[in-house]
């Protein structure tokens, strides 16, 4: 399950009045013929190939002797800090919304991290979730996939928040003009029936061995019914994502009891604990002071 499906499941478990819907293996939408499916796959790969004209490179293994484990760090924001972050997002991103502001901040700090570590890359690929999932669906991610709109930031886009916003707006407008979000949704229907290794192979082929520069997620507000679970007040809530060895770094944003939180996950072989802590703190500071 992904985070949204897990929240729905836990909510249902905690409330016997909620009846879980029957799993539906057939994704919503009109059927797509196989030739059309493969044509959409081709267009998706072509887009990734175009990204490679400015070759993206994720962080590589830097601590080969470290345990092959994931480590997490959570940053919590007070109500006053949360209001401040939201105001920053509205002021700088306007109609793009809070999730896009969070994504831009993640990209800016990723660029800063690459500069600090001396790992050169010509661009950064950031997969942006597109909320096309019908509410109430509980199937696992690859049978009920939220579409991913792939965004590319060049180093010159990440010189300031304003330049990053301009780049993101331009790519979003282009995706709407070309209807690539709809194409991506049809493509995700194809992936829902294919094994995960094939899906990963398609992405890696398109990005010449990469998947993305950083995993990003924004689940918005935690289901309010999870604030009290089986009659007990929930005092804390943390999203724990997972990342593959490359890029080995991810960040997920969410709100619990009205307060913003972010979870940074990293492979110990890619970033040390101190480096990851600095990255998380830098994210926090950038959100408050963009």
For each residue, the residues with C-beta under 8 A, 3 or more apart:
1: 5 6 9 138 140 141
2: 5 6 140 141 146
3: 6 7 217 219 239 241 252 254
4: 7 8 133 146 219
5: 1 2 8 9 137 138 139 140 141 144
6: 1 2 3 9 10
7: 3 4 10 11 219 222 223 226
8: 4 5 11 12 136 138 223
9: 1 5 6 12 13 20 138
10: 6 7 13 14 223 226 229
11: 7 8 14 15 18 223 225 226
12: 8 9 15 18 19 20
13: 9 10
14: 10 11 225 226 228 229 230
15: 11 12 18 225
16:
17:
18: 11 12 15
19: 12
20: 9 12 138
21: 24 136 137 138
22:
23: 138 139
24: 21 137 139
25: 139 143
26:
27: 143 144 145 188 189 192
28: 134
29: 32 185 186 189
30:
31:
32: 29 36 37 40 186 189 190
33: 36 37
34: 37 38
35: 38 39
36: 32 33 39 40 186
37: 32 33 34 40 41 186 187 189 190
38: 34 35 41 42
39: 35 36 42 43
40: 32 36 37 43 44 183 186 187 190
41: 37 38 44 45 187 190 202
42: 38 39 45 46
43: 39 40 46 47 180 183
44: 40 41 47 48 183 184 187 202 206
45: 41 42 48 49 202 205 206
46: 42 43 49 50
47: 43 44 50 51 150 180 206
48: 44 45 51 52 150 203 205 206 207
49: 45 46 52 206
50: 46 47 53
51: 47 48 54 56 123 125 150 152 206 207
52: 48 49 55 56 206 207 208
53: 50
54: 51 122 123 152 154
55: 52 121 122 123 208
56: 51 52 121 122 123 124 125 152 207 210 212 213
57: 60 119 120 121 122 210 213
58: 121 210 211 212 213 214 246 247 248 249
59: 62 113 114 117 119 246 247 248 249 270 271
60: 57 119 246 270
61: 64 245 248 269 270
62: 59 117 269 270 271 272
63: 66 268 269 270 271 272
64: 61 269
65:
66: 63 69 268 269 272
67: 268
68: 245 267 268 269
69: 66 267 268
70: 242 243 265 266 267 268
71: 265 266 268 273 276
72: 238 240 263 264 265
73: 263 264 276 277 280
74: 238 261 262 263 264
75: 261 262 264 280 281 283 284
76: 259 260 261
77: 81 82 85 259 260 261 284 287
78: 81 82 259
79: 82 83 258 259
80: 83 84
81: 77 78 84 85 260 288
82: 77 78 79 85 86 255 258 259 260
83: 79 80 86 87
84: 80 81 87 88 288
85: 77 81 82 88 89 101 260 287 288
86: 82 83 89 90 98 260
87: 83 84 90 91
88: 84 85 91 92 101 287 288 290
89: 85 86 92 93 97 98 100 101 102
90: 86 87 93 94 98
91: 87 88
92: 88 89 101 161 162 165 290
93: 89 90 96 97 98 100 101 104 165
94: 90
95:
96: 93 100 101 165 168 169 172
97: 89 93 100 101
98: 86 89 90 93 101 102 218 220
99: 102 103 128 129 218 220 253
100: 89 93 96 97 103 104 128 165 168
101: 85 88 89 92 93 96 97 98 104 105
102: 89 98 99 105 106 216 218 253 262 287
103: 99 100 106 107 126 128 151 168 216 218
104: 93 100 101 107 108 161 164 165 168
105: 101 102 108 109 161 283 286 287 290
106: 102 103 109 110 126 214 216 251 283
107: 103 104 110 111 124 126 153 158 164 214
108: 104 105 111 112 158 161 164 286
109: 105 106 112 113 279 282 283 286
110: 106 107 113 114 124 213 214 249
111: 107 108 114 115 124 153 155 158
112: 108 109 115 116 282
113: 59 109 110 116 117 275 279 282
114: 59 110 111 117 119 120 121
115: 111 112 118
116: 112 113
117: 59 62 113 114 275
118: 115
119: 57 59 60 114
120: 57 114
121: 55 56 57 58 114 124 213
122: 54 55 56 57 154 155
123: 51 54 55 56 152 153 154 155
124: 56 107 110 111 121 152 153 158 213 214
125: 51 56 150 151 152 207 210 212 213
126: 103 106 107 150 151 152 153 212 213 214 216
127: 148 149 150 151 212 215 216
128: 99 100 103 148 149 150 151 216
129: 99 146 147 148 149 216 217 218
130: 146 147 148 149 181 184 185
131: 146
132: 146 147 181 185
133: 4 137 144 145 146
134: 28 137
135:
136: 8 21
137: 5 21 24 133 134 144
138: 1 5 8 9 20 21 23 144
139: 5 23 24 25 143 144
140: 1 2 5 143 144
141: 1 2 5 144 145 146
142: 145 191 192 196 199
143: 25 27 139 140 192
144: 5 27 133 137 138 139 140 141 192
145: 27 133 141 142 188 189 191 192
146: 2 4 129 130 131 132 133 141
147: 129 130 132 181 184 185 188
148: 127 128 129 130 184 188
149: 127 128 129 130 172 175 180 181 184
150: 47 48 51 125 126 127 128 212
151: 103 125 126 127 128 168 171
152: 51 54 56 123 124 125 126 171
153: 107 111 123 124 126 157 158 164 167
154: 54 122 123 157 158 167
155: 111 122 123 158 159
156: 159 163
157: 153 154 163 164 166 167
158: 107 108 111 124 153 154 155 163 164
159: 155 156 163
160: 163 164
161: 92 104 105 108 164 165 290
162: 92 165 166
163: 156 157 158 159 160 166 167
164: 104 107 108 153 157 158 160 161 167 168
165: 92 93 96 100 104 161 162 168 169
166: 157 162 163 169 170
167: 153 154 157 163 164 170 171
168: 96 100 103 104 151 164 165 171 172
169: 96 165 166 172 173
170: 166 167 173 174
171: 151 152 167 168 174 175
172: 96 149 168 169 175 176
173: 169 170 176 177
174: 170 171 177 178 180
175: 149 171 172 178 180 181
176: 172 173 179 181
177: 173 174
178: 174 175 183
179: 176 182 183
180: 43 47 149 174 175 183 184
181: 130 132 147 149 175 176 184 185
182: 179 185 186
183: 40 43 44 178 179 180 186 187
184: 44 130 147 148 149 180 181 187 188
185: 29 130 132 147 181 182 188 189
186: 29 32 36 37 40 182 183 189 190
187: 37 40 41 44 183 184 190 191
188: 27 145 147 148 184 185 191 192
189: 27 29 32 37 145 185 186 192 193
190: 32 37 40 41 186 187 193 194
191: 142 145 187 188 194 198 199
192: 27 142 143 144 145 188 189
193: 189 190
194: 190 191 198 199
195: 198 199
196: 142 199 200
197: 200 201
198: 191 194 195 201 202
199: 142 191 194 195 196 202 203
200: 196 197 203 204 211
201: 197 198 204 205
202: 41 44 45 198 199 205 206
203: 48 199 200 206 207 211 212
204: 200 201 207 208 209 210 211
205: 45 48 201 202 208
206: 44 45 47 48 49 51 52 202 203
207: 48 51 52 56 125 203 204 210 211 212
208: 52 55 204 205
209: 204 246
210: 56 57 58 125 204 207 213 246 247
211: 58 200 203 204 207 244 246 247
212: 56 58 125 126 127 150 203 207 215 247
213: 56 57 58 110 121 124 125 126 210 247
214: 58 106 107 110 124 126 247 249 250 251
215: 127 212 241 243 247 249 250 251 265
216: 102 103 106 126 127 128 129 250 251 252
217: 3 129 239 241 250 251 252 253
218: 98 99 102 103 129 252 253 254
219: 3 4 7 222 239 252 253 254
220: 98 99 254 255
221: 224 254 255
222: 7 219 226 227 237 254 255 256
223: 7 8 10 11 226
224: 221 227
225: 11 14 15 228
226: 7 10 11 14 222 223 229 234 237
227: 222 224 233 234 256 257
228: 14 225 231 232 233 234
229: 10 14 226 232 234
230: 14
231: 228
232: 228 229
233: 227 228
234: 226 227 228 229 237
235:
236: 256
237: 222 226 234 254 256 261
238: 72 74 261 263
239: 3 217 219 252 254 261 263
240: 72 263 265
241: 3 215 217 250 252 263 265
242: 70 250 265
243: 70 215 247 248 249 250 265 266 267
244: 211 247 248
245: 61 68 248 267 269 270
246: 58 59 60 209 210 211
247: 58 59 210 211 212 213 214 215 243 244 250 270
248: 58 59 61 243 244 245 266 267 269 270 271
249: 58 59 110 214 215 243 264 265 266 267 270 271 276 279
250: 214 215 216 217 241 242 243 247 264 265 266
251: 106 214 215 216 217 262 263 264 265 283
252: 3 216 217 218 219 239 241 262 263 265
253: 99 102 217 218 219 260 261 262
254: 3 218 219 220 221 222 237 239 260 261 262 263
255: 82 220 221 222 258 259 260 261
256: 222 227 236 237 259 261
257: 227
258: 79 82 255
259: 76 77 78 79 82 255 256
260: 76 77 81 82 85 86 253 254 255 287
261: 74 75 76 77 237 238 239 253 254 255 256
262: 74 75 102 251 252 253 254 280 283 284
263: 72 73 74 238 239 240 241 251 252 254
264: 72 73 74 75 249 250 251 276 279 280 283
265: 70 71 72 215 240 241 242 243 249 250 251 252
266: 70 71 243 248 249 250 270 271 276 279
267: 68 69 70 243 245 248 249 270 271
268: 63 66 67 68 69 70 71 271 272 273
269: 61 62 63 64 66 68 245 248
270: 59 60 61 62 63 245 247 248 249 266 267
271: 59 62 63 248 249 266 267 268 275 276 279
272: 62 63 66 268 275 276
273: 71 268 276 277
274: 277 278
275: 113 117 271 272 278 279
276: 71 73 249 264 266 271 272 273 279 280
277: 73 273 274 280 281
278: 274 275 281 282
279: 109 113 249 264 266 271 275 276 282 283
280: 73 75 262 264 276 277 283 284
281: 75 277 278 284 285
282: 109 112 113 278 279 285 286
283: 75 105 106 109 251 262 264 279 280 286 287
284: 75 77 262 280 281 287 288
285: 281 282 288 289
286: 105 108 109 282 283 289 290
287: 77 85 88 102 105 260 283 284 290
288: 81 84 85 88 284 285
289: 285 286
290: 88 92 105 161 286 287
